[in-house]
Amino acid sequence: MIEHIVVLGGGAIGSVYAAKLAARHPVTLVAREAHADAINRHGLRLVGREPATHRIRAATAIDEIAPNTLVLLTTKVTDSRAAVAPLAGRVRGDTVILCVQNGLGSEQIVKEAIAGRCLVLRAITQFGAVFQEPGVVDFTAAGATLVEPSARSAEIAAVLSGAGLAGRVSDDIKREIWRKLIFNCVINPITAIVGTEVRGIADARLDPWKQLVVDECLTVAAADGVSFDLDFVATIAEVFGDARTIASMRQDLLKGKPTEIDHMNGAVVALGRRLGIDCPVNAALVATIKAMEARVAQ
């Protein structure tokens, strides 16, 4: 039975999950120093969908893992290895690490770092949030949290659901990973390049560009054993046309931080190469975002 929860990654999504879980469970949020200090002084303030101030414990590191701990890894995939490495010698056989992250195969980084010392599972979140300032997060969208099947997954899903995070065990997590990956491969780089909020992706003038990205992704997905009967371009416009948020990739560029492009479009290009499939449009997006990263880092 899960007795303790550590949310490892105090960005926007991690903060929302920590706030909601803390209403029912002992939770520690591991965050950067300024965010942790603000939370410990004044609480974690959510604005947007569910405005409230939550009193939770925040820290900049974890010294030990208590028995029956669930670790939610909510860092960017680019930070996974550094975040998990200190835990490798501290996890227990009853620890579970749930990777609530973007990208294709992001959980493999954690499995390699942990080297079989505990159970590592993948999850997909449909929640959305924007980090405003230390101690304050804008909670913008709610949905479900999809967990890959395992002997512990039903228990984890129940904990998430009890906190209002709509936990569900997915019968086909690979398909759900690809679904979100395709959304991200379209929305993140294109809105970052064009310089719009997420709702800007619904601009019909961008449809030919979006369709090229989707077509390459679908070809690689099919070769990977996943197929869809879904008009992704139309669905993206319908679902995200009113989204007054900024995609994570554009947020990273605005802050001068590395993006997750290698784990989104770059992952499609890399898998396509291994499967003998050329993905020139996704490769061009990777190159463009890399150039933008280099420019803002100067």
Secondary structure, DSSP 4 states (H G I P E B T S, - for coil): ---EEEEE--SHHHHHHHHHHTTTS-EEEE--HHHHHHHHHH-EEEEESS-EEE--EEES--S---TTEEEEE-S-GGGHHHHHGGGTTT--TT-EEEEE--SSSHHHHHHHHHTTSSEEEEEEE--EEEEEETTEEEEEE---EEE--STTHHHHHHHHHHTTS-EEE-TTHHHHHHHHHHHHHHHHHHHHHHT--GGGGG-GGGHHHHHHHHHHHHHHHHHTT------HHHHHHHHHTT--S--HHHHHHHTT---SGGGTHHHHHHHHHHTT---HHHHHHHHHHHHHHHHHH-
